[in-house]
Amino acid sequence: MNYGISLDIGTSGTRGHAVDLDTGKILSTAVTECHPLPGANIMDHLTFCINVGTDIAHRILIDTANKVVSALDVDKNSVERVSICGNPIQLSLFQGIPVDDLAFA
């Protein structure tokens, strides 16, 4: 079976789906109950990142994504596609891109 994985890095948590690419059927879902970065909103996450560094925030988000993918219980060798969505700050942090300038936007 060929799998696709979708991840949504949201402001309040992370959601993942494992999808059968042949049928489009969602095979499993995993959801975190809270965002891994401290704070209740995106501005809190941005402040945390500025204070502790992009590298730490990036590592936290990568660790969370790996946990969500593991919870989907699919053969990772059969994953052909991965799709990740989120707001610009979450996506930048996921990619390890500095977000300091976004604090002044």
Secondary structure in CASP SS format (residue, H / E / C, confidence):
PFRMAT SS
TARGET T0000
AUTHOR 0000-0000-0000
METHOD secondary structure of the structure
MODEL  1
M C 1.00
N C 1.00
Y E 1.00
G E 1.00
I E 1.00
S E 1.00
L E 1.00
D E 1.00
I E 1.00
G C 1.00
T C 1.00
S C 1.00
G C 1.00
T E 1.00
R E 1.00
G E 1.00
H E 1.00
A E 1.00
V E 1.00
D E 1.00
L C 1.00
D C 1.00
T C 1.00
G C 1.00
K C 1.00
I E 1.00
L E 1.00
S E 1.00
T E 1.00
A E 1.00
V E 1.00
T C 1.00
E C 1.00
C C 1.00
H C 1.00
P C 1.00
L C 1.00
P C 1.00
G C 1.00
A C 1.00
N C 1.00
I H 1.00
M H 1.00
D H 1.00
H H 1.00
L H 1.00
T H 1.00
F H 1.00
C H 1.00
I H 1.00
N H 1.00
V H 1.00
G C 1.00
T H 1.00
D H 1.00
I H 1.00
A H 1.00
H H 1.00
R H 1.00
I H 1.00
L H 1.00
I H 1.00
D H 1.00
T H 1.00
A H 1.00
N H 1.00
K H 1.00
V H 1.00
V H 1.00
S H 1.00
A H 1.00
L C 1.00
D C 1.00
V C 1.00
D C 1.00
K H 1.00
N H 1.00
S H 1.00
V E 1.00
E E 1.00
R E 1.00
V E 1.00
S E 1.00
I E 1.00
C E 1.00
G E 1.00
N C 1.00
P H 1.00
I H 1.00
Q H 1.00
L H 1.00
S H 1.00
L H 1.00
F H 1.00
Q H 1.00
G C 1.00
I C 1.00
P C 1.00
V C 1.00
D H 1.00
D H 1.00
L H 1.00
A H 1.00
F H 1.00
A C 1.00
END
